[in-house]
Amino acid sequence: MNRTVRLSQPEAIIFDMDGTLFKTESLVVPAYHELFDRLREEGLYEGKTPPVEVMLSGLGMVMDQIWAKVLPDHEEAVRRKADAWFLENELRGLQRINTELYPGVAETLAKLKQEGVRLFVSSNGLEQYVKGVAEAHQISSLFEHIYSAGEYRTASKVHLVDLLLRNHGISKAWMVGDRSSDVAAGKENGLTVIGCAYAGFCRAGELEGSDRIISSFPELLELYLGSV
């Protein structure tokens, strides 16, 4: 990562959702505990709820991969039910829980849009969840389009970002995210990568390969205004 070289100004910026724009644990933790209460009630799970950190550590993966980590000894049918019930819990939670964006997200996105940057979301989450978060926090209108692995049935964020770039004729963009999947999605598609180190979900070295790493979201505007 060479901080002495100024970044090239993008025509578009693509954002991950969880751990980048949205403070995911404000919604996931209660939804997760509600899920395991229901799984036990339905006779589909026995014992203590797995540590919520297992779920949080999987954020950035597609949902099939997350459930394989959380429910490794359960059949696919149970995982599918868990997936559906968890989504129900999240969507209800968006209506009744005070969930949070990271500080400065809405304001920074609005300023970037005013600067003429095309803004997108690319998330490995489910369509209803990703769009539901944006709508609940009134930032949907700031994005030209919201892409999710759930909607486009992509196996990785690399493919999802490639689809986004081709669909919108974008050749010069920044990828902004907090996980190694975001770094890979950016680098394998020839983009500048801005790693986000403020969420606390990423492992040591996970953002290696990023062109810059920011410790708060508003730093992104400073990077954009300083680019050439």
HUGI-V261371 format. One record per residue. N is the residue number from 1. RES is the residue in one small letter. SS is DSSP state (2 for helix, 1 for strand, 0 for the rest). PSI is psi in whole degrees, 0 to 359 (none if undefined). D_FIRST is the distance of its C-alpha to the first C-alpha in Angstrom with 2 decimals. Layout:
# HUGI-V261371
N_RES_SS_PSI_D_FIRST / N_RES_SS_PSI_D_FIRST
This chain:
# HUGI-V261371
1_m_0_113_0.00 / 2_n_0_103_3.82 / 3_r_0_349_6.28 / 4_t_0_341_9.08 / 5_v_0_124_9.26 / 6_r_0_144_11.38 / 7_l_0_150_11.28 / 8_s_0_132_14.30 / 9_q_0_130_17.01 / 10_p_0_157_18.09 / 11_e_0_338_21.73 / 12_a_1_154_21.22 / 13_i_1_131_19.19 / 14_i_1_128_19.78 / 15_f_1_138_19.91 / 16_d_0_163_20.52 / 17_m_0_294_23.57 / 18_d_1_128_23.85 / 19_g_0_0_21.49 / 20_t_0_303_19.88 / 21_l_0_319_22.95 / 22_f_1_132_25.69 / 23_k_1_85_26.31 / 24_t_0_322_27.57 / 25_e_2_338_29.33 / 26_s_2_340_31.73 / 27_l_2_318_33.27 / 28_v_2_318_32.47 / 29_v_2_307_33.97 / 30_p_2_323_37.47 / 31_a_2_324_37.50 / 32_y_2_313_36.64 / 33_h_2_324_39.50 / 34_e_2_321_41.90 / 35_l_2_311_41.09 / 36_f_2_333_42.01 / 37_d_2_317_45.15 / 38_r_2_319_46.20 / 39_l_2_321_45.39 / 40_r_2_318_47.63 / 41_e_2_324_50.34 / 42_e_0_0_50.37 / 43_g_0_22_50.63 / 44_l_0_355_47.37 / 45_y_0_141_45.64 / 46_e_0_151_47.00 / 47_g_0_190_45.71 / 48_k_0_152_43.08 / 49_t_0_132_40.23 / 50_p_0_149_37.06 / 51_p_0_134_34.46 / 52_v_2_339_32.74 / 53_e_2_334_29.43 / 54_v_2_316_29.94 / 55_m_2_312_29.93 / 56_l_2_325_27.03 / 57_s_2_340_24.87 / 58_g_0_354_25.65 / 59_l_0_133_24.54 / 60_g_0_338_22.35 / 61_m_0_164_24.67 / 62_v_0_159_27.67 / 63_m_2_325_30.84 / 64_d_2_320_32.53 / 65_q_2_323_29.81 / 66_i_2_314_30.03 / 67_w_2_331_33.82 / 68_a_2_329_33.65 / 69_k_2_318_31.77 / 70_v_2_321_34.08 / 71_l_0_63_37.34 / 72_p_0_336_36.90 / 73_d_0_13_40.66 / 74_h_0_154_41.94 / 75_e_0_162_43.09 / 76_e_2_325_41.39 / 77_a_2_322_44.15 / 78_v_2_319_43.33 / 79_r_2_322_39.63 / 80_r_2_319_40.59 / 81_k_2_318_42.84 / 82_a_2_318_40.18 / 83_d_2_313_37.78 / 84_a_2_316_40.49 / 85_w_2_323_41.62 / 86_f_2_318_38.16 / 87_l_2_317_37.54 / 88_e_2_315_40.93 / 89_n_2_318_40.03 / 90_e_2_315_36.77 / 91_l_2_321_38.55 / 92_r_2_319_41.32 / 93_g_2_326_38.89 / 94_l_2_336_37.26 / 95_q_2_337_40.77 / 96_r_2_354_41.84 / 97_i_0_143_38.89 / 98_n_0_81_36.89 / 99_t_0_167_33.46 / 100_e_1_143_30.42 / 101_l_1_163_27.43 / 102_y_0_153_24.60 / 103_p_0_131_25.31 / 104_g_0_1_24.85 / 105_v_2_305_24.30 / 106_a_2_315_27.51 / 107_e_2_318_27.33 / 108_t_2_318_23.75 / 109_l_2_317_24.59 / 110_a_2_320_27.77 / 111_k_2_321_26.14 / 112_l_2_319_23.65 / 113_k_2_319_26.70 / 114_q_2_331_28.60 / 115_e_0_354_25.97 / 116_g_0_11_26.80 / 117_v_0_137_23.84 / 118_r_1_126_25.03 / 119_l_1_137_24.19 / 120_f_1_160_24.40 / 121_v_1_138_24.23 / 122_s_1_111_23.43 / 123_s_1_148_24.50 / 124_n_0_5_25.76 / 125_g_0_181_28.65 / 126_l_0_150_32.23 / 127_e_2_310_33.28 / 128_q_2_323_35.71 / 129_y_2_309_33.34 / 130_v_2_312_30.33 / 131_k_2_327_32.64 / 132_g_2_320_34.72 / 133_v_2_313_31.89 / 134_a_2_320_31.11 / 135_e_2_317_34.84 / 136_a_2_329_35.58 / 137_h_0_12_33.05 / 138_q_0_43_34.12 / 139_i_0_1_30.84 / 140_s_2_319_31.99 / 141_s_2_345_33.07 / 142_l_2_344_29.62 / 143_f_0_140_28.38 / 144_e_0_323_29.52 / 145_h_1_149_29.58 / 146_i_1_117_28.74 / 147_y_1_137_27.97 / 148_s_1_148_28.58 / 149_a_2_328_28.85 / 150_g_2_322_32.33 / 151_e_2_318_33.56 / 152_y_2_0_32.20 / 153_r_0_40_32.70 / 154_t_0_148_29.35 / 155_a_0_344_28.33 / 156_s_0_161_24.58 / 157_k_2_334_22.17 / 158_v_2_313_20.95 / 159_h_2_323_24.54 / 160_l_2_317_25.00 / 161_v_2_322_22.16 / 162_d_2_317_23.45 / 163_l_2_315_26.88 / 164_l_2_312_25.80 / 165_l_2_316_24.20 / 166_r_2_319_27.33 / 167_n_2_328_29.76 / 168_h_2_9_28.51 / 169_g_0_40_27.69 / 170_i_0_131_24.06 / 171_s_0_344_21.84 / 172_k_0_107_18.98 / 173_a_1_163_17.59 / 174_w_1_140_14.92 / 175_m_1_126_15.10 / 176_v_1_120_15.07 / 177_g_1_177_15.83 / 178_d_0_2_15.82 / 179_r_0_165_16.38 / 180_s_2_331_15.20 / 181_s_2_329_17.73 / 182_d_2_320_15.93 / 183_v_2_314_12.65 / 184_a_2_318_15.08 / 185_a_2_321_17.15 / 186_g_2_308_14.51 / 187_k_2_320_13.01 / 188_e_0_347_16.57 / 189_n_0_12_17.85 / 190_g_0_28_15.44 / 191_l_0_160_14.09 / 192_t_1_136_11.10 / 193_v_1_128_10.30 / 194_i_1_112_10.53 / 195_g_1_140_10.91 / 196_c_1_117_13.95 / 197_a_0_14_14.48 / 198_y_0_347_17.97 / 199_a_0_324_20.23 / 200_g_0_5_20.31 / 201_f_0_333_20.87 / 202_c_0_149_17.69 / 203_r_0_165_17.80 / 204_a_0_129_15.65 / 205_g_0_359_12.55 / 206_e_0_332_13.56 / 207_l_0_10_10.53 / 208_e_0_134_8.38 / 209_g_0_347_6.96 / 210_s_0_148_6.63 / 211_d_0_329_5.22 / 212_r_1_154_6.51 / 213_i_1_130_8.81 / 214_i_1_148_12.29 / 215_s_0_358_15.15 / 216_s_0_150_17.92 / 217_f_0_320_18.73 / 218_p_0_341_19.92 / 219_e_2_337_16.49 / 220_l_2_319_16.03 / 221_l_2_320_18.85 / 222_e_2_319_17.38 / 223_l_2_318_14.22 / 224_y_2_313_16.76 / 225_l_2_336_19.09 / 226_g_0_359_16.55 / 227_s_0_165_15.48 / 228_v_0_none_17.47
